[in-house]
Amino acid sequence: MNSEEEFYDAETGLESDDSCEVSFKDALVFDSKRVTDGSNQENGVWERRKTLPAEMISRHNFSVWSILKKCIGMELSKIAMPVVFNEPLSFLQRISEYMEHTNLIHKACSLSDSIDRMQVVAAFAVSAVASQWERTGKPFNPLLGETYELTREDEGYRLISEQVSHHPPISAFHAQSLKQEFEFHGSIYPKLKFWGKSVEAEPKGIMTLELLKHKEVYTWTNPMCCVHNIILGKLWIEQYGTVEIVNHRTGDKCVLNFKPCGMFGKELHKVEGHIQDKSKKKRRVIYGKWTECMYSMDPKVYEAYKKSDKKTGGDSKKLKPGHSCEAEESDEMPEVQETVTVIPGSALLWRILPRPADSAQMYNFTSFAMTLNELEPGMERLLAPTDCRLRPDIRAMENGDMDSSSTEKERLEEKQRASRRERSVDEEEWSTSWFQLGTNPHTGAEDWLYTGGYFDRNYTDCPSIY
C-alpha cells in the first residue's frame, strides 16, 4: 500500500445491498446515507436526527467535590452521582460507538495481505476510543439485565449488548456482519478511581475481532483514560498506555503506545507504534493522534525522519499520566495545535469524522452518538423491553427534564435493589438473557460470550427492570 487513497476510500462507507440474506425482521429500512436534518419522515424513509431534543444544562453551579472528596483512591462504581454530571446515554450505548468506523473492518476484510489487514485493524482499534475526545459527561450505569441493540443495514452489521453483572459492573457486547464477514465482541468492566483532581479509568476486558473470510482473530485491550480537572478548571481527557494487537493466526503483532501528555503538550493525544511479524521483524510504523487520524509508513523511512527531527528539536520532558500529574500546581490542558505532522511517504489509514456544529451544546456528541437513543417509528414494538431507548431517566435527561431524570434514576435504582433483596431471600441467582460466562477460545481468558437468539425477537422471559 503506497498511497493515501488506497486506504482512505473506505471513509465513504459501505453501499447498501438488497441481496443481504440477514435483515432486521419486520423493521423499516433506515439508510443513514439519506439522513438530512432531524427527526422527520419523508417519502416513507426515516431520516436519522442530527441533534438532540434539548441542549445540555450548565454544570458550573454544581460541585462534584462535595461528592468525591471522601472517595480519593477508591473505586467509583458504587458511588451515586447526580444526573447533572451524566450524558443521556447508557454505558451500553457508549460501547456501541466502537462501531462508528465499521468501514475499517470492511476494508480489512477486503485486503489480501495480512500486514495490510493488521494496520487497518490497528486504525480501527484507535478509532474505537476517538469518540471520547471532549466527552466529559458520565454515561448512565446500566441496570442489571439492561440491553441495547443497534442494527445498521446500510453499514452491514448488527450489535447486541447486555449488562451481565452489577457487582462488579460488566457489560458484554457482540456485533456481527450481516454478510458473515466479521464478528466483533468483548466484555468490559472499567475500574474508575478518583485521585484528587482527576478520575482514572482502567478499561478491563478484551476486544476480539474475527475476520471470518481470512480465518483470522485479533485481540487487544483499550488504553487507560484520565479525565483531568474534576474539581476546578476545564475538563480534558488523556488516553495513555500500551495496546498490543495480536493476530492469532499469523503471529503478527501491532504495538501501539498512547503517549501521556508532555511538559509542553508535545505528546498530547499522540499514538505511535509498529507492526512486527512472527519473527519480530518490524514491517510498518503506525503514528498519528487518537483525536484526529492515523498513518502508516516504512520503518526505515520513519527512523531516518526521526533522526533528522531530533537534530532540529529533541524530545520534551514528559509528565507521568493520570494521578501522577497531581504533583503539579496546574492540571490545565496544554495549548497545542491539533494537527499531525505528515511524514513524506505515509499512507492515511483513518481520519476522524467531523462533529456537528452544535456538538459542544450537545454533550460533545458525534453525529453517530446523536442517533443512538432515537426511537424510530415502529421500533418500540420490536425492541426488547430492556433496551436502553426505553429507559425513562435517560429519556427525560435527553429531553432536558433533569428533575424527572433524577427522580426516575432513583426509582430505577431502588427497584434494582429491591429485586436483589428478593432474589437473596429466595436464594435465587440472576440469570442472563443473551450472554453466558465462558472462556475466550483465542486468549484462554474468562469472557462473556453471546449465546444467540436475540434477533428471533422472543422477549417473553426478559426481566422487568424499568
CORGI-V577449 format. One record per residue. N is the residue number from 1. RES is the residue in one small letter. PSI is psi in degrees with one decimal (999 if undefined). NEAR is the number of other ideal C-beta (glycine too) atoms within 10 Angstrom. Layout:
n & res & psi & near
N & RES & PSI & NEAR
N & RES & PSI & NEAR
This chain:
n & res & psi & near
1 & m & 113.5 & 16
2 & n & -11.6 & 9
3 & s & 156.6 & 9
4 & e & -41.1 & 15
5 & e & -29.2 & 10
6 & e & -29.5 & 14
7 & f & -36.1 & 24
8 & y & -14.6 & 16
9 & d & -18.7 & 10
10 & a & -18.6 & 21
11 & e & -18.9 & 14
12 & t & -13.7 & 9
13 & g & -173.8 & 15
14 & l & 132.3 & 21
15 & e & 141.8 & 8
16 & s & 150.4 & 16
17 & d & 116.3 & 12
18 & d & -14.9 & 7
19 & s & 1.9 & 5
20 & c & 128.4 & 12
21 & e & -28.7 & 8
22 & v & 129.0 & 16
23 & s & 167.3 & 14
24 & f & 101.5 & 18
25 & k & 130.0 & 10
26 & d & 4.3 & 9
27 & a & 158.7 & 16
28 & l & 154.3 & 15
29 & v & 117.6 & 14
30 & f & 106.4 & 21
31 & d & 111.7 & 16
32 & s & -19.1 & 16
33 & k & -9.6 & 11
34 & r & 17.5 & 15
35 & v & 141.0 & 16
36 & t & -98.2 & 11
37 & d & 59.4 & 9
38 & g & -173.9 & 10
39 & s & 78.9 & 16
40 & n & 167.5 & 9
41 & q & 132.9 & 11
42 & e & 128.9 & 9
43 & n & 34.4 & 6
44 & g & 2.7 & 7
45 & v & 121.7 & 13
46 & w & 133.2 & 20
47 & e & 117.7 & 19
48 & r & 142.0 & 18
49 & r & 156.6 & 19
50 & k & 6.1 & 17
51 & t & 173.6 & 18
52 & l & 162.2 & 23
53 & p & -29.1 & 15
54 & a & 150.7 & 15
55 & e & 158.2 & 13
56 & m & 151.1 & 21
57 & i & 158.9 & 12
58 & s & 141.8 & 8
59 & r & 4.3 & 14
60 & h & -27.1 & 6
61 & n & 8.4 & 7
62 & f & 138.6 & 13
63 & s & 110.1 & 12
64 & v & -21.8 & 17
65 & w & -37.1 & 11
66 & s & -22.9 & 9
67 & i & -39.7 & 16
68 & l & -10.4 & 18
69 & k & -22.8 & 12
70 & k & 7.6 & 9
71 & c & 14.4 & 16
72 & i & 127.3 & 12
73 & g & -1.7 & 9
74 & m & 159.8 & 13
75 & e & 132.4 & 14
76 & l & 2.3 & 18
77 & s & -21.8 & 14
78 & k & 2.9 & 11
79 & i & 123.4 & 13
80 & a & 123.2 & 9
81 & m & 142.3 & 15
82 & p & 149.3 & 16
83 & v & -19.2 & 22
84 & v & -24.5 & 17
85 & f & 3.1 & 14
86 & n & 173.1 & 23
87 & e & 152.8 & 24
88 & p & 56.8 & 29
89 & l & 148.1 & 26
90 & s & 157.4 & 29
91 & f & -29.7 & 20
92 & l & -39.2 & 30
93 & q & -36.3 & 24
94 & r & -40.0 & 24
95 & i & -38.5 & 24
96 & s & -15.2 & 23
97 & e & -11.3 & 22
98 & y & -26.6 & 22
99 & m & 3.0 & 21
100 & e & -34.4 & 19
101 & h & 46.2 & 26
102 & t & -24.4 & 23
103 & n & -28.1 & 20
104 & l & -35.9 & 24
105 & i & -44.4 & 26
106 & h & -39.0 & 20
107 & k & -46.3 & 25
108 & a & -40.1 & 26
109 & c & -29.4 & 18
110 & s & -10.4 & 13
111 & l & 144.8 & 19
112 & s & -20.3 & 7
113 & d & 134.4 & 10
114 & s & -33.4 & 18
115 & i & -40.3 & 18
116 & d & -40.0 & 21
117 & r & -41.9 & 22
118 & m & -41.6 & 28
119 & q & -29.0 & 30
120 & v & -37.5 & 25
121 & v & -39.5 & 25
122 & a & -42.2 & 29
123 & a & -38.2 & 28
124 & f & -41.9 & 27
125 & a & -38.3 & 25
126 & v & -42.9 & 29
127 & s & -26.5 & 25
128 & a & -22.0 & 21
129 & v & -3.3 & 21
130 & a & -30.4 & 23
131 & s & -13.5 & 21
132 & q & -13.4 & 19
133 & w & 120.4 & 20
134 & e & 9.7 & 17
135 & r & 85.0 & 21
136 & t & -3.2 & 20
137 & g & 147.1 & 19
138 & k & 128.3 & 19
139 & p & 154.6 & 19
140 & f & 139.3 & 26
141 & n & 128.4 & 20
142 & p & 145.0 & 27
143 & l & 152.2 & 23
144 & l & 124.9 & 20
145 & g & -7.8 & 23
146 & e & 146.2 & 27
147 & t & 165.2 & 26
148 & y & 129.6 & 29
149 & e & 145.9 & 22
150 & l & 115.0 & 20
151 & t & 122.2 & 20
152 & r & 89.0 & 22
153 & e & -35.0 & 21
154 & d & -25.0 & 17
155 & e & 0.8 & 23
156 & g & 32.9 & 23
157 & y & 166.5 & 24
158 & r & 150.4 & 21
159 & l & 143.7 & 21
160 & i & 136.8 & 27
161 & s & 156.5 & 32
162 & e & 142.0 & 28
163 & q & 106.5 & 25
164 & v & -13.3 & 23
165 & s & 146.5 & 18
166 & h & -41.3 & 17
167 & h & 102.3 & 9
168 & p & 157.8 & 12
169 & p & 120.2 & 19
170 & i & 129.3 & 21
171 & s & 128.0 & 26
172 & a & 144.0 & 27
173 & f & 155.8 & 25
174 & h & 121.3 & 23
175 & a & 143.7 & 24
176 & q & 145.9 & 21
177 & s & 140.9 & 24
178 & l & -18.2 & 19
179 & k & 16.4 & 18
180 & q & 42.4 & 11
181 & e & -35.0 & 19
182 & f & 163.0 & 22
183 & e & 139.9 & 18
184 & f & 123.4 & 23
185 & h & 165.5 & 23
186 & g & 172.4 & 24
187 & s & 135.1 & 27
188 & i & 132.0 & 23
189 & y & 84.1 & 17
190 & p & 140.3 & 19
191 & k & 120.1 & 15
192 & l & 133.4 & 18
193 & k & 143.5 & 18
194 & f & 130.0 & 24
195 & w & 26.4 & 18
196 & g & -61.0 & 16
197 & k & -4.0 & 18
198 & s & 158.1 & 23
199 & v & 127.6 & 23
200 & e & 131.3 & 21
201 & a & 120.1 & 20
202 & e & 114.6 & 18
203 & p & 79.1 & 17
204 & k & 141.3 & 14
205 & g & 154.2 & 19
206 & i & 133.9 & 18
207 & m & 134.0 & 22
208 & t & 121.6 & 22
209 & l & 122.9 & 22
210 & e & 120.1 & 20
211 & l & 99.5 & 23
212 & l & -38.1 & 15
213 & k & -39.5 & 14
214 & h & -2.0 & 18
215 & k & 41.9 & 8
216 & e & 145.6 & 21
217 & v & 128.8 & 19
218 & y & 138.0 & 26
219 & t & 150.5 & 19
220 & w & 168.6 & 22
221 & t & 153.3 & 19
222 & n & 158.9 & 25
223 & p & 168.7 & 24
224 & m & 154.7 & 20
225 & c & 138.4 & 22
226 & c & 128.6 & 23
227 & v & 117.1 & 21
228 & h & 159.0 & 24
229 & n & 46.5 & 16
230 & i & -34.2 & 19
231 & i & -54.8 & 14
232 & l & 155.6 & 9
233 & g & -179.3 & 13
234 & k & 129.7 & 11
235 & l & 139.7 & 16
236 & w & 156.2 & 19
237 & i & 138.3 & 19
238 & e & 132.9 & 24
239 & q & 137.3 & 27
240 & y & 160.5 & 21
241 & g & 171.3 & 18
242 & t & 130.2 & 12
243 & v & 123.9 & 22
244 & e & 122.3 & 12
245 & i & 124.8 & 24
246 & v & 130.7 & 18
247 & n & 108.1 & 24
248 & h & -15.1 & 15
249 & r & -46.0 & 14
250 & t & -21.4 & 15
251 & g & -0.6 & 13
252 & d & 149.3 & 22
253 & k & 140.3 & 19
254 & c & 124.9 & 25
255 & v & 116.2 & 17
256 & l & 130.7 & 23
257 & n & 106.7 & 18
258 & f & 111.3 & 25
259 & k & 139.7 & 21
260 & p & 161.9 & 21
261 & c & 133.9 & 25
262 & g & 171.7 & 17
263 & m & -39.1 & 12
264 & f & 21.6 & 12
265 & g & 10.7 & 16
266 & k & -33.2 & 16
267 & e & 1.7 & 24
268 & l & 124.5 & 20
269 & h & 1.4 & 22
270 & k & 145.1 & 21
271 & v & 127.3 & 28
272 & e & 147.6 & 17
273 & g & -168.5 & 23
274 & h & 161.1 & 20
275 & i & 131.2 & 26
276 & q & 148.1 & 19
277 & d & -175.7 & 16
278 & k & -19.0 & 10
279 & s & 6.4 & 6
280 & k & 19.0 & 8
281 & k & 129.3 & 9
282 & k & 127.2 & 15
283 & r & -36.1 & 19
284 & r & 152.7 & 22
285 & v & 137.8 & 23
286 & i & 134.1 & 25
287 & y & 161.7 & 24
288 & g & -153.6 & 26
289 & k & 138.9 & 23
290 & w & -14.8 & 24
291 & t & -3.9 & 20
292 & e & -66.1 & 18
293 & c & 165.5 & 22
294 & m & 141.7 & 31
295 & y & 161.5 & 24
296 & s & 147.6 & 28
297 & m & 172.3 & 20
298 & d & 135.1 & 17
299 & p & -38.7 & 15
300 & k & -41.8 & 10
301 & v & -39.9 & 14
302 & y & -46.3 & 22
303 & e & -38.5 & 12
304 & a & -39.1 & 12
305 & y & -42.8 & 17
306 & k & -38.1 & 13
307 & k & -40.8 & 9
308 & s & -38.1 & 10
309 & d & -37.0 & 13
310 & k & -34.2 & 10
311 & k & -28.0 & 7
312 & t & -20.8 & 6
313 & g & -62.5 & 9
314 & g & 166.9 & 7
315 & d & 145.9 & 10
316 & s & 158.1 & 12
317 & k & 139.1 & 8
318 & k & 147.7 & 13
319 & l & 150.4 & 19
320 & k & 149.0 & 12
321 & p & 176.1 & 22
322 & g & -138.1 & 23
323 & h & -14.5 & 18
324 & s & -23.8 & 14
325 & c & -11.9 & 20
326 & e & -15.2 & 14
327 & a & -19.1 & 8
328 & e & 150.6 & 11
329 & e & -33.8 & 5
330 & s & 140.7 & 9
331 & d & 22.8 & 21
332 & e & 145.8 & 14
333 & m & 131.5 & 17
334 & p & 147.8 & 14
335 & e & 101.7 & 8
336 & v & 157.3 & 14
337 & q & 128.5 & 8
338 & e & 58.8 & 10
339 & t & 130.3 & 9
340 & v & 132.9 & 20
341 & t & 115.7 & 11
342 & v & 124.7 & 14
343 & i & 133.8 & 17
344 & p & 135.2 & 7
345 & g & 2.6 & 13
346 & s & 151.4 & 21
347 & a & 129.2 & 20
348 & l & 125.5 & 20
349 & l & -38.5 & 28
350 & w & 144.6 & 27
351 & r & 137.8 & 20
352 & i & 145.5 & 20
353 & l & 144.7 & 14
354 & p & 146.7 & 9
355 & r & 159.7 & 19
356 & p & 155.2 & 17
357 & a & -33.9 & 10
358 & d & 22.5 & 13
359 & s & -39.8 & 18
360 & a & -29.8 & 13
361 & q & -5.5 & 14
362 & m & 48.0 & 23
363 & y & 20.2 & 22
364 & n & 33.3 & 19
365 & f & 147.3 & 27
366 & t & 169.6 & 21
367 & s & -37.7 & 18
368 & f & -46.3 & 18
369 & a & -32.2 & 25
370 & m & -27.4 & 20
371 & t & -9.3 & 19
372 & l & -28.1 & 20
373 & n & 11.7 & 21
374 & e & 137.5 & 16
375 & l & 103.1 & 13
376 & e & 156.5 & 18
377 & p & 135.2 & 10
378 & g & -5.3 & 11
379 & m & -35.1 & 18
380 & e & -35.4 & 12
381 & r & -13.2 & 8
382 & l & -26.6 & 18
383 & l & 152.4 & 18
384 & a & 145.0 & 20
385 & p & -8.2 & 15
386 & t & 3.2 & 24
387 & d & 143.0 & 23
388 & c & -33.6 & 27
389 & r & -20.9 & 19
390 & l & 2.6 & 17
391 & r & 120.0 & 26
392 & p & -32.6 & 15
393 & d & -37.5 & 25
394 & i & -42.0 & 25
395 & r & -42.7 & 19
396 & a & -41.4 & 20
397 & m & -41.6 & 30
398 & e & -33.8 & 21
399 & n & 1.3 & 14
400 & g & 7.3 & 15
401 & d & 85.4 & 16
402 & m & -33.8 & 17
403 & d & -46.4 & 9
404 & s & -38.5 & 16
405 & s & -44.4 & 24
406 & s & -42.9 & 17
407 & t & -45.3 & 15
408 & e & -38.2 & 20
409 & k & -44.8 & 23
410 & e & -40.1 & 13
411 & r & -45.1 & 13
412 & l & -39.2 & 19
413 & e & -39.4 & 14
414 & e & -38.0 & 10
415 & k & -38.7 & 14
416 & q & -41.2 & 16
417 & r & -40.6 & 11
418 & a & -40.1 & 10
419 & s & -37.9 & 17
420 & r & -38.7 & 13
421 & r & -41.4 & 10
422 & e & -41.4 & 10
423 & r & -34.9 & 13
424 & s & -42.9 & 9
425 & v & -42.1 & 7
426 & d & 1.2 & 8
427 & e & 43.4 & 6
428 & e & 132.6 & 9
429 & e & 147.5 & 6
430 & w & 137.9 & 13
431 & s & 122.7 & 10
432 & t & 159.5 & 17
433 & s & -40.6 & 19
434 & w & -6.1 & 22
435 & f & 153.1 & 27
436 & q & 150.2 & 13
437 & l & 129.3 & 14
438 & g & -154.5 & 11
439 & t & 128.5 & 11
440 & n & 117.5 & 18
441 & p & -16.1 & 11
442 & h & -27.9 & 16
443 & t & -19.1 & 14
444 & g & 1.1 & 8
445 & a & 156.9 & 12
446 & e & 136.6 & 11
447 & d & 155.7 & 20
448 & w & 121.7 & 26
449 & l & 138.8 & 17
450 & y & 131.1 & 19
451 & t & -6.8 & 13
452 & g & 172.4 & 11
453 & g & -15.0 & 11
454 & y & -44.7 & 20
455 & f & 4.5 & 17
456 & d & -16.5 & 8
457 & r & 41.7 & 14
458 & n & 101.6 & 10
459 & y & 23.5 & 15
460 & t & -25.2 & 5
461 & d & 6.6 & 7
462 & c & 142.3 & 15
463 & p & 156.1 & 16
464 & s & 99.9 & 9
465 & i & -13.9 & 19
466 & y & 999 & 17
